[in-house]
Amino acid sequence: RLGAVLDRLVALACRPIPVRPDPARIRPMDNPRRIGCPDRLRALGWAPATPLDRTLAEILDYWREQPDV
């Protein structure tokens, strides 16, 4: 769930970040639920090499190093 990824990213931040959905950006035609299954990728020998929390922390670190964007 994208909201769960956002929650993890906010938890890694150094300060509180308010999250407010913008109803104008939510499309009514969107399928509210999508479930993926990595079984076919794993059958080909794929496995995640980097944990999600580490990836999110690296993204945060990257943006923290950028001059005011």
Secondary structure, DSSP 4 states (H G I P E B T S, - for coil): -HHHHHHHHHHHSSS-------GGG--TTS-S-----THHHHHTT----S-HHHHHHHHHHHHHHS---
